[in-house]
Amino acid sequence: MPERERPDYGAAPEVFDLARLDLARLLEVIDASDLTMLRVRTGGTEILVTRGGARPPEASEAPRGSPARDLGAPDASQAEPGHAPRSPGVADRTAPDVPDSDLVSVRAPLIGTFYRSPEPGGPPYVEIGSPVEVGQTIGLVEAMKVFSAVSSSAQGTVEAFLVADLDVVQYGQEICRVRPVE
Amino acid sequence: MTDAADRPPETPIRRLLVANRGEVAVRIIRTCRALGIETVLAASDPDRASLGARLADRTLCIGPGPARSSYLSADALLSAAVLSGCDALHPGYGFLAEDPAFALRCAEEGVAFVGPSVAALSLLGDKVAARDAARRSGVPLLAGSPELSTSSEAADWAGDVGYPLLLKATHGGGGRGMRHVESEDALHASFDPARAEALATFGHGGLYLERFVAAARHVEVQVAGDGRDVVHLGDRDCSVQRRHQKLVEEAPAPMLSPSLQADVRHAAVRLAVATGYDNIGTVEFLVEPASGEYYFLEVNPRLQVEHGVTELVTGVDLVALQIVLTETRRLPLAQSDVQITGCAIECRINAEDPERGFAPCPGTISTWALPHLLDVRVDTHAFAGYEVPPFYDSLIAKVMSRGADRDRAIDAMVAALRRLVVEGIDTTAPLAREIVASHDFRNCRVSTVWLDRLLADRPIPGARPPAC
């Protein structure tokens, strides 16, 4: 084969169709606002403006590959972030936050299965409205057949449970909220 | 040797726990998605916002930042695997990837460990035992000690053999727990810190000594086996190291005569066959090209950080190969299927400041621009706005290039690094640029001590105020 010229590694320009969009005007509007991110879609064009290190949200679900085991190596291109299909099941962290700064959160000390009672079918350690002391057990987390107590970090009354009996809890997940005594 | 009929049936993997973080978590997720395997990422608290967490089908927080309570916690990882219904677990590299006790616990919980058998991990994870296996396979070795429990025991052995020596972790890898010692004083001073480092990194504080060869090249052979048959996927050269930490790697290894290259590859295959090796692994050697001598160092029974350069020259997805071997226990390719084309180079980009003695630079990346070039691949978990946590390895990206020959691969790497922009934290990127642009690297005049000597001539670290 004849010797070919070495490839020119000049930066590849990113081409957007901006014909119907005044980018400069758009940036002015954003600048005057307190937006941290703006995504504009027009026709086949999408513009994403972020500032202050804001991250774009997850993009739409990417098609899955065929289940056939292909040993072809990943090609010499970038891994594109942001295609994250999520399966339902375990809630990531918690239910919507209640902005009540008076309440104290009790969190899971480790990943595992949460139990509200010491034995199956037995009465729960505490009910909503129960008084609790600092260090009192409000439930158990089982990981690999080892049970760890979940202890209240405040003295007060149990205001709400955010996970149910037998739910899988992650490390640090909010399990219940206690309203401390004055 | 078992007959094909005796083998357990194939067990397809449907959902896999990624028991690691950083770029390798992203790398594993990428192949799983291509194979149609669901992924559950086990993430520590500070990694819940990581790129891997965004890419995985599901993320479970397994513990707080320190690795001992998260990525090194077998209980937390296995809880996550079992509770999320995973039928397999990929350990990546580092953490528990080479821990036979962990692989055994996975088996007990019915979770397939994507890696070699417990027996192979036990044998090869103990570097002293691995040396014995190499000796029995007729693979050349450097003089080495048995496991040493005290610095005075080490000094006794060293006195008989003479300095310089390398102090190494019996259950180590990746240069951790390793010290170059020139004298008895240095040996005494290094012993306890090396032991502590080995214990912290590998959960085992065993140390041994090995004769130190200056001006050698680090050459390693990628192998894949199914417990019976073994193939190699060529070799890599990883001679550009700073204090035994690889910084630049390439495939195939340059400057080896065809007969030396064949000898090294065959030695690796011979050792893998002799140990009944049953997944992908790397057999490491020191090579003195001038004399044609080569010496076995160790086997890394796992996916290697620098596996990407082998993928670029063979076209084989090594993570997919690991998964297929775990599912079928049968090599899906023969030696004749492995074709090595062209040349590939990798530069590791670490969040460390070369101007301040390679101090770690955790912090938030404000600008992150990757080179989008033909012939360039970047494996990374970083992005603009990503906060590099202080708890883990400092690797934030692997920039890889390929070319029809070594010169073109170097040209592509020079162009790639010129276009890599990282702001907010200091990285090793400027040093990588300097290395690949150097005459010595272009002309293959580097050895495992080349970079340390280059850096030793530099001004005193700390002369420049930190950016992070």
Interface residues (C-beta under 8 A of the other chain):
Chain A: R6 P7 Y9 A11 A12 G53 A54 R55 E58 A62 R64 G65 S66 P67 R69 D70 L71 G72 A73 P74 D75 A76 S77 Q78 A79 P81 G82 H83 A84 P85 R86 S87 G89 V90 D92 L110 I111 G112 T113 A143 M144 V146 V168 Q170 Y171 G172 Q173
Chain B: V26 R30 T31 R33 A34 L35 G36 E38 D45 L51 R54 L55 A56 D57 R58 T59 L60 C61 I62 G63 P64 S70 D75 A76 L78 S79 A80 V82 L83 S84 E109 E311 L312 T314 G315 V316 D317 L318 A320 L321 I323 V324 E327 P332 L333 T364 S366 L370 H372 L373 L374 D375 V376 R377 V378 D379 T380 F383 A384 G385 M400 R402 R408 D411 A412 A415 A416 R419
